[in-house]
Amino acid sequence: INAEYMGTVIMAHMCGTAVGVDRDHKILEAAESHIRNDGKGWMLDSGALKLRRSDTWGAEWRGVPPFHAIYVQASTLRRPRRLLGQLARPGRLVALVGPTWGGPNFIIIDKDREGIVTQRPSWCPPHPLLQIGCSG
């Protein structure tokens, strides 16, 4: 499986379902091909793993509940606020944030049951995702 969707496949195994999102349809097609060639096509066919195209981060999708874990593999200059709105209570978002020339850093953003959001740096991504439960 190509590295870009390895995390999504692992999250589907851990959590029961996972959604991979990209704005480039060619990347999604290549990911699907790699997933099927690796013998994981059943995950796509069963709905445990979904691949979706979106031009905007945090686009709302009907029928998709809040996510308990969100891993942003692409870097961003700022904390992805739209994705925080899709984060479940409780939930965790791990993202690469900061300018590419200054060395972006992984951050961990947690939302508790009351909706209070806290943020801290991470040195070992995406291992912080393994510390949360994926029930829900």
Accessible surface in RSA format (square Angstrom, percent):
REM  Atomic radii and reference values for relative SASA: ProtOr
REM  Chains: A
REM  Algorithm: Lee & Richards
REM  Probe-radius: 1.40
REM  Slices: 20
REM RES _ NUM      All-atoms   Total-Side   Main-Chain    Non-polar    All polar
REM                ABS   REL    ABS   REL    ABS   REL    ABS   REL    ABS   REL
RES ILE A   1    46.18  26.3   3.11   2.3  43.07 103.8   4.28   3.1  41.90 113.7
RES ASN A   2    34.86  24.0  25.29  24.4   9.57  23.0  26.45  63.7   8.41   8.1
RES ALA A   3    82.65  76.0  65.64 101.3  17.01  38.7  68.71  96.8  13.94  36.9
RES GLU A   4    81.33  46.7  72.98  55.2   8.35  19.9  28.75  55.6  52.58  42.9
RES TYR A   5     7.79   3.6   7.79   4.4   0.00   0.0   6.55   4.9   1.24   1.5
RES MET A   6    78.99  40.9  78.99  52.3   0.00   0.0  67.02  57.0  11.98  15.9
RES GLY A   7    18.15  22.4   0.00   N/A  18.15  22.4  15.00  41.2   3.16   7.1
RES THR A   8    20.82  14.8  17.08  17.3   3.74   8.9   3.44   4.6  17.39  26.3
RES VAL A   9     4.45   2.9   4.45   4.0   0.00   0.0   4.45   3.9   0.00   0.0
RES ILE A  10    81.98  46.7  81.41  60.6   0.57   1.4  81.98  59.0   0.00   0.0
RES MET A  11    28.02  14.5  28.02  18.5   0.00   0.0  18.92  16.1   9.09  12.0
RES ALA A  12     3.84   3.5   0.00   0.0   3.84   8.7   0.00   0.0   3.84  10.2
RES HIS A  13   101.75  55.6  70.55  49.0  31.20  79.8  51.39  53.0  50.36  58.6
RES MET A  14    78.75  40.8  42.13  27.9  36.62  87.2  48.11  40.9  30.64  40.6
RES CYS A  15    34.13  25.8  11.89  13.3  22.24  52.3  11.41  28.9  22.73  24.5
RES GLY A  16    43.79  54.0   0.00   N/A  43.79  54.0  34.79  95.5   9.00  20.2
RES THR A  17    85.64  60.9  77.08  78.1   8.56  20.4  46.71  62.7  38.92  58.8
RES ALA A  18    11.59  10.7   3.19   4.9   8.40  19.1  11.23  15.8   0.36   1.0
RES VAL A  19    34.18  22.5   9.74   8.8  24.44  58.9   9.74   8.5  24.44  66.3
RES GLY A  20     3.34   4.1   0.00   N/A   3.34   4.1   3.34   9.2   0.00   0.0
RES VAL A  21    67.05  44.1  38.89  35.2  28.16  67.9  38.89  33.8  28.16  76.4
RES ASP A  22    35.09  24.6  28.96  28.8   6.13  14.5   7.34  17.3  27.75  27.7
RES ARG A  23   168.64  70.8 161.61  82.4   7.03  16.7  37.10  50.7 131.55  79.7
RES ASP A  24    55.53  38.9  50.36  50.1   5.17  12.2  17.91  42.1  37.62  37.5
RES HIS A  25    90.96  49.7  90.77  63.1   0.18   0.5  64.22  66.2  26.74  31.1
RES LYS A  26   141.85  69.2 136.27  83.6   5.58  13.3  80.45  72.4  61.40  65.4
RES ILE A  27    53.65  30.5  51.57  38.4   2.08   5.0  53.65  38.6   0.00   0.0
RES LEU A  28    18.15  10.1  16.88  12.1   1.27   3.2  17.21  12.1   0.93   2.5
RES GLU A  29   109.56  62.9 101.10  76.5   8.45  20.1  46.55  90.0  63.01  51.4
RES ALA A  30    40.79  37.5  33.85  52.2   6.94  15.8  40.08  56.4   0.71   1.9
RES ALA A  31     0.00   0.0   0.00   0.0   0.00   0.0   0.00   0.0   0.00   0.0
RES GLU A  32    66.87  38.4  66.87  50.6   0.00   0.0   9.70  18.8  57.17  46.7
RES SER A  33    55.34  46.8  47.73  63.7   7.61  17.5  30.55  65.0  24.79  34.7
RES HIS A  34    78.69  43.0  76.78  53.4   1.91   4.9  43.18  44.5  35.51  41.3
RES ILE A  35     0.07   0.0   0.07   0.0   0.00   0.0   0.07   0.0   0.00   0.0
RES ARG A  36    99.34  41.7  83.31  42.5  16.02  38.2  45.25  61.8  54.08  32.8
RES ASN A  37   124.50  85.9  87.28  84.3  37.22  89.6  29.57  71.2  94.94  91.8
RES ASP A  38    73.32  51.4  50.84  50.6  22.48  53.2   9.48  22.3  63.84  63.7
RES GLY A  39    52.79  65.1   0.00   N/A  52.79  65.1  35.87  98.4  16.92  37.9
RES LYS A  40    57.78  28.2  57.78  35.5   0.00   0.0  14.07  12.7  43.71  46.6
RES GLY A  41     9.78  12.1   0.00   N/A   9.78  12.1   7.68  21.1   2.10   4.7
RES TRP A  42   137.56  55.2 128.93  62.4   8.63  20.3 120.48  64.2  17.09  27.7
RES MET A  43     1.69   0.9   1.69   1.1   0.00   0.0   1.69   1.4   0.00   0.0
RES LEU A  44    29.32  16.3  12.62   9.0  16.71  42.0  12.67   8.9  16.65  44.8
RES ASP A  45   107.52  75.3  68.54  68.2  38.98  92.2  35.31  83.1  72.21  72.0
RES SER A  46    80.75  68.2  37.30  49.8  43.45 100.1  47.40 100.9  33.35  46.7
RES GLY A  47    23.74  29.3   0.00   N/A  23.74  29.3  21.27  58.4   2.47   5.5
RES ALA A  48    17.52  16.1  14.80  22.8   2.72   6.2  16.61  23.4   0.91   2.4
RES LEU A  49     1.32   0.7   0.01   0.0   1.32   3.3   0.01   0.0   1.32   3.5
RES LYS A  50    78.21  38.2  74.87  45.9   3.35   8.0  37.88  34.1  40.34  43.0
RES LEU A  51    38.71  21.6  10.01   7.2  28.70  72.1  10.01   7.0  28.70  77.2
RES ARG A  52    68.62  28.8  63.84  32.5   4.78  11.4  23.28  31.8  45.34  27.5
RES ARG A  53   125.86  52.8 100.21  51.1  25.65  61.1  36.73  50.2  89.14  54.0
RES SER A  54    13.97  11.8   3.01   4.0  10.96  25.2   7.10  15.1   6.88   9.6
RES ASP A  55    94.87  66.5  69.03  68.7  25.84  61.1  29.77  70.1  65.10  64.9
RES THR A  56    66.74  47.5  60.55  61.4   6.19  14.7  55.01  73.9  11.72  17.7
RES TRP A  57    96.31  38.6  87.62  42.4   8.68  20.4  62.82  33.5  33.48  54.3
RES GLY A  58    12.16  15.0   0.00   N/A  12.16  15.0   1.15   3.2  11.01  24.7
RES ALA A  59    28.67  26.4  20.30  31.3   8.38  19.1  28.35  39.9   0.33   0.9
RES GLU A  60   143.86  82.6 117.91  89.2  25.95  61.8  62.30 120.5  81.56  66.6
RES TRP A  61    53.35  21.4  36.55  17.7  16.79  39.4  33.33  17.8  20.01  32.5
RES ARG A  62   236.54  99.3 209.57 106.8  26.96  64.2  89.04 121.7 147.49  89.4
RES GLY A  63    79.80  98.4   0.00   N/A  79.80  98.4  44.29 121.5  35.51  79.5
RES VAL A  64    28.69  18.9   6.71   6.1  21.99  53.0   7.77   6.8  20.92  56.7
RES PRO A  65    90.04  65.6  79.92  72.9  10.12  36.8  88.22  72.8   1.82  11.3
RES PRO A  66    82.44  60.1  71.98  65.6  10.46  38.0  75.62  62.4   6.81  42.3
RES PHE A  67    41.34  20.7  38.61  23.9   2.73   7.1  41.34  25.1   0.00   0.0
RES HIS A  68    49.54  27.1  45.67  31.7   3.87   9.9  34.54  35.6  15.00  17.5
RES ALA A  69    13.31  12.2   2.88   4.4  10.43  23.7   2.88   4.1  10.43  27.6
RES ILE A  70    20.86  11.9  17.75  13.2   3.11   7.5  20.86  15.0   0.00   0.0
RES TYR A  71    55.83  26.1  31.26  17.8  24.58  64.0  15.02  11.3  40.81  50.3
RES VAL A  72    12.28   8.1   8.65   7.8   3.63   8.8  12.28  10.7   0.00   0.0
RES GLN A  73    81.88  45.8  67.35  49.2  14.53  34.6  35.91  76.4  45.98  34.9
RES ALA A  74    62.83  57.8  50.95  78.6  11.87  27.0  60.26  84.9   2.57   6.8
RES SER A  75    45.36  38.3  20.87  27.9  24.49  56.4   2.54   5.4  42.81  60.0
RES THR A  76    29.81  21.2  20.87  21.2   8.94  21.3  10.87  14.6  18.94  28.6
RES LEU A  77   105.58  58.8  87.53  62.6  18.05  45.4  87.53  61.5  18.05  48.6
RES ARG A  78   172.20  72.3 168.24  85.8   3.96   9.4  75.70 103.5  96.50  58.5
RES ARG A  79    85.59  35.9  74.98  38.2  10.61  25.3  19.00  26.0  66.59  40.4
RES PRO A  80     9.97   7.3   0.47   0.4   9.50  34.5   9.97   8.2   0.00   0.0
RES ARG A  81   189.50  79.6 177.66  90.6  11.84  28.2  58.70  80.2 130.80  79.3
RES ARG A  82   148.74  62.4 135.38  69.0  13.35  31.8  52.98  72.4  95.75  58.0
RES LEU A  83    24.75  13.8  24.75  17.7   0.00   0.0  24.75  17.4   0.00   0.0
RES LEU A  84    15.92   8.9  15.56  11.1   0.35   0.9  15.86  11.1   0.05   0.1
RES GLY A  85    63.41  78.2   0.00   N/A  63.41  78.2  33.64  92.3  29.77  66.7
RES GLN A  86    17.48   9.8  13.94  10.2   3.54   8.4  11.94  25.4   5.54   4.2
RES LEU A  87     5.18   2.9   0.00   0.0   5.18  13.0   0.00   0.0   5.18  13.9
RES ALA A  88     9.00   8.3   6.39   9.9   2.61   5.9   9.00  12.7   0.00   0.0
RES ARG A  89   145.10  60.9 120.55  61.5  24.54  58.4  27.00  36.9 118.10  71.6
RES PRO A  90    55.54  40.5  53.60  48.9   1.94   7.1  53.79  44.4   1.75  10.9
RES GLY A  91     8.30  10.2   0.00   N/A   8.30  10.2   4.82  13.2   3.48   7.8
RES ARG A  92    22.41   9.4  22.41  11.4   0.00   0.0   0.06   0.1  22.35  13.5
RES LEU A  93     0.00   0.0   0.00   0.0   0.00   0.0   0.00   0.0   0.00   0.0
RES VAL A  94     0.00   0.0   0.00   0.0   0.00   0.0   0.00   0.0   0.00   0.0
RES ALA A  95     0.00   0.0   0.00   0.0   0.00   0.0   0.00   0.0   0.00   0.0
RES LEU A  96    34.49  19.2  34.49  24.7   0.00   0.0  34.49  24.2   0.00   0.0
RES VAL A  97    24.91  16.4  19.13  17.3   5.78  13.9  19.13  16.6   5.78  15.7
RES GLY A  98    11.47  14.1   0.00   N/A  11.47  14.1  10.10  27.7   1.37   3.1
RES PRO A  99    49.16  35.8  49.16  44.8   0.00   0.0  49.16  40.6   0.00   0.0
RES THR A 100    98.10  69.8  78.21  79.3  19.88  47.4  55.98  75.2  42.12  63.7
RES TRP A 101   210.26  84.4 168.63  81.6  41.62  97.7 157.37  83.9  52.89  85.8
RES GLY A 102    56.14  69.2   0.00   N/A  56.14  69.2  26.24  72.0  29.91  67.0
RES GLY A 103    40.01  49.3   0.00   N/A  40.01  49.3  30.92  84.9   9.08  20.3
RES PRO A 104    33.99  24.8  18.84  17.2  15.15  55.1  19.27  15.9  14.72  91.5
RES ASN A 105    77.90  53.7  74.56  72.1   3.34   8.0  13.79  33.2  64.12  62.0
RES PHE A 106    37.09  18.6  34.90  21.6   2.19   5.7  34.90  21.2   2.19   6.3
RES ILE A 107    15.11   8.6  15.11  11.3   0.00   0.0  15.11  10.9   0.00   0.0
RES ILE A 108     4.32   2.5   3.78   2.8   0.54   1.3   3.78   2.7   0.54   1.5
RES ILE A 109     0.00   0.0   0.00   0.0   0.00   0.0   0.00   0.0   0.00   0.0
RES ASP A 110    34.29  24.0  33.91  33.8   0.38   0.9  18.94  44.6  15.35  15.3
RES LYS A 111    23.82  11.6  21.93  13.5   1.89   4.5   5.61   5.1  18.21  19.4
RES ASP A 112    55.23  38.7  50.61  50.4   4.62  10.9  35.95  84.6  19.28  19.2
RES ARG A 113   172.52  72.4 156.20  79.6  16.32  38.9  53.91  73.7 118.61  71.9
RES GLU A 114   126.02  72.3 102.08  77.2  23.94  57.0  55.23 106.8  70.78  57.8
RES GLY A 115    20.42  25.2   0.00   N/A  20.42  25.2   2.83   7.8  17.59  39.4
RES ILE A 116   109.04  62.1 102.56  76.4   6.48  15.6 107.30  77.3   1.74   4.7
RES VAL A 117    50.98  33.5  25.08  22.7  25.90  62.4  25.08  21.8  25.90  70.3
RES THR A 118    82.81  58.9  76.91  78.0   5.90  14.1  67.63  90.8  15.18  22.9
RES GLN A 119    90.42  50.6  57.39  41.9  33.03  78.6  14.85  31.6  75.57  57.3
RES ARG A 120   109.03  45.8 106.14  54.1   2.89   6.9  54.78  74.9  54.26  32.9
RES PRO A 121    85.94  62.6  76.54  69.8   9.41  34.2  76.61  63.2   9.34  58.0
RES SER A 122    11.44   9.7   2.80   3.7   8.64  19.9   4.65   9.9   6.80   9.5
RES TRP A 123   214.41  86.0 181.94  88.1  32.47  76.2 164.45  87.7  49.96  81.1
RES CYS A 124    73.19  55.4  69.66  77.7   3.53   8.3  32.05  81.2  41.14  44.4
RES PRO A 125    38.71  28.2  22.92  20.9  15.80  57.4  22.92  18.9  15.80  98.2
RES PRO A 126    55.16  40.2  54.45  49.6   0.71   2.6  54.45  45.0   0.71   4.4
RES HIS A 127    95.77  52.3  94.09  65.4   1.68   4.3  61.01  62.9  34.77  40.5
RES PRO A 128     8.44   6.2   8.44   7.7   0.00   0.0   8.44   7.0   0.00   0.0
RES LEU A 129     7.91   4.4   7.41   5.3   0.50   1.3   7.41   5.2   0.50   1.3
RES LEU A 130   101.63  56.6  77.12  55.2  24.50  61.6  77.21  54.2  24.41  65.7
RES GLN A 131   132.41  74.0  94.10  68.8  38.31  91.2  42.87  91.2  89.54  67.9
RES ILE A 132    36.69  20.9  20.24  15.1  16.45  39.7  27.22  19.6   9.47  25.7
RES GLY A 133    59.94  73.9   0.00   N/A  59.94  73.9  37.37 102.5  22.58  50.6
RES CYS A 134    26.02  19.7   7.89   8.8  18.13  42.6   5.99  15.2  20.03  21.6
RES SER A 135    94.53  79.9  79.36 105.9  15.17  34.9  56.20 119.7  38.33  53.7
RES GLY A 136   103.78 128.0   0.00   N/A 103.78 128.0  51.47 141.2  52.31 117.2
END  Absolute sums over single chains surface
CHAIN  1 A     8225.5       6289.2       1936.3       4483.1       3742.4
END  Absolute sums over all chains
TOTAL          8225.5       6289.2       1936.3       4483.1       3742.4
